[in-house]
Amino acid sequence: MTSLKYKRVLLKLSGEALMGDRTYGIDTQVVHDIAQQIAAVVQAGVEVAIVVGGGNIFRGVNAAAQGMDRATADYIGMIATVMNALTLQDALERLPQPVPTRVLTAIAMQEVAEPYIRRRAIRHLENKRVVIFGAGSGNPFFTTDTTAALRGAEINAEIIFKATRVDGIYDSDPKRNPDARKFQTLTYDHALSKDLKVMDATAFALCKENDLPIIVFDLGVDGNIQRAVMGESIGTYVGGSCNVD
């Protein structure tokens, strides 16, 4: 990598990204492959923070729909994100060239992770450690997408990379509609007004308020994280100054 466009990024990973082709849980080979992609950009000099979801283990909104108290369900989901964060930390630190990593949680779990403190997170990044944020925002009723927007703003990230199983944002589900139209660029307002489901409205609004752009791309394509930090045109770019195509 000869030219980096971004020096500090927030990578948003869904829990589902860690389970590969499984229907539940964690695929360790997939996690290893993700860790290798992250390591490559860290070694190039990029400061990387990560927010990981927990949907591969427990999804609070689904449990609430089946009758569980919503707040309780969301807290269980937060704990699931910590499980994923520790798994990713282990994968990064077991690479042939280990990547120093810290897990910071919004719910205190001092035996396994550090508590989230903004200044501590920034200091870890400055010291070239990958920072993984677990337990969401620590509050029920908020998604990990919103957490990504919040933490990205707090640590002064230049951009949010939302790594998904789809190669960008479409006007409808491309898996169901073969004529779905992919957007190359979007404004925050357009993403909000069209109720595009790639991120929730609160996350888009936070990004708009803090002028924090988003790139949505396919994590399954090897090297896409590296391409994104170099500023290559991949996926869909969401920002305040772009034009809807």
ZIPEBEL-V201148 format. One record per residue. N is the residue number from 0. RES is the residue in one small letter. OMEGA is omega in whole degrees, -180 to 180 (none if undefined). Layout:
n=<N:N>
res=<RES:RES>
omega=<OMEGA:OMEGA>
//
This chain:
n=<0:1:2:3:4:5:6:7:8:9:10:11:12:13:14:15:16:17:18:19:20:21:22:23:24:25:26:27:28:29:30:31:32:33:34:35:36:37:38:39:40:41:42:43:44:45:46:47:48:49:50:51:52:53:54:55:56:57:58:59:60:61:62:63:64:65:66:67:68:69:70:71:72:73:74:75:76:77:78:79:80:81:82:83:84:85:86:87:88:89:90:91:92:93:94:95:96:97:98:99:100:101:102:103:104:105:106:107:108:109:110:111:112:113:114:115:116:117:118:119:120:121:122:123:124:125:126:127:128:129:130:131:132:133:134:135:136:137:138:139:140:141:142:143:144:145:146:147:148:149:150:151:152:153:154:155:156:157:158:159:160:161:162:163:164:165:166:167:168:169:170:171:172:173:174:175:176:177:178:179:180:181:182:183:184:185:186:187:188:189:190:191:192:193:194:195:196:197:198:199:200:201:202:203:204:205:206:207:208:209:210:211:212:213:214:215:216:217:218:219:220:221:222:223:224:225:226:227:228:229:230:231:232:233:234:235:236:237:238:239:240:241:242:243:244>
res=<m:t:s:l:k:y:k:r:v:l:l:k:l:s:g:e:a:l:m:g:d:r:t:y:g:i:d:t:q:v:v:h:d:i:a:q:q:i:a:a:v:v:q:a:g:v:e:v:a:i:v:v:g:g:g:n:i:f:r:g:v:n:a:a:a:q:g:m:d:r:a:t:a:d:y:i:g:m:i:a:t:v:m:n:a:l:t:l:q:d:a:l:e:r:l:p:q:p:v:p:t:r:v:l:t:a:i:a:m:q:e:v:a:e:p:y:i:r:r:r:a:i:r:h:l:e:n:k:r:v:v:i:f:g:a:g:s:g:n:p:f:f:t:t:d:t:t:a:a:l:r:g:a:e:i:n:a:e:i:i:f:k:a:t:r:v:d:g:i:y:d:s:d:p:k:r:n:p:d:a:r:k:f:q:t:l:t:y:d:h:a:l:s:k:d:l:k:v:m:d:a:t:a:f:a:l:c:k:e:n:d:l:p:i:i:v:f:d:l:g:v:d:g:n:i:q:r:a:v:m:g:e:s:i:g:t:y:v:g:g:s:c:n:v:d>
omega=<-175:-176:180:177:-176:-179:176:-175:173:180:177:177:173:174:-179:179:-177:-175:177:-179:179:177:-178:171:-171:173:-173:179:177:179:178:180:177:180:179:177:179:-179:-178:-179:176:180:177:177:-180:174:-172:169:-174:167:-178:178:-178:-173:177:-179:-178:178:-174:-176:178:179:178:179:179:173:178:174:-173:-179:179:180:180:177:176:177:178:178:177:179:178:176:179:-180:179:177:180:176:-180:-180:180:-175:177:175:177:171:-173:178:178:-172:175:172:177:-176:179:172:-174:175:-165:179:-175:-175:177:174:179:172:-173:-178:178:179:-180:179:176:180:179:178:174:172:172:179:178:180:179:178:177:178:-176:-178:175:177:177:-179:175:171:177:176:179:179:-180:-179:178:178:-177:-177:180:174:180:-175:171:171:175:-177:-174:175:-180:-173:178:180:180:179:173:-176:-178:178:-179:-177:-179:179:180:-176:179:175:173:178:179:168:176:-176:180:179:180:-175:-179:179:179:-165:-176:171:-179:-173:180:179:178:-178:178:179:178:-177:-177:179:-178:-177:-177:169:178:-178:-177:179:-176:177:-177:178:-176:178:178:179:-179:-178:177:178:176:-178:175:176:-179:179:176:-180:-174:-173:-178:179:175:-179:none>
//
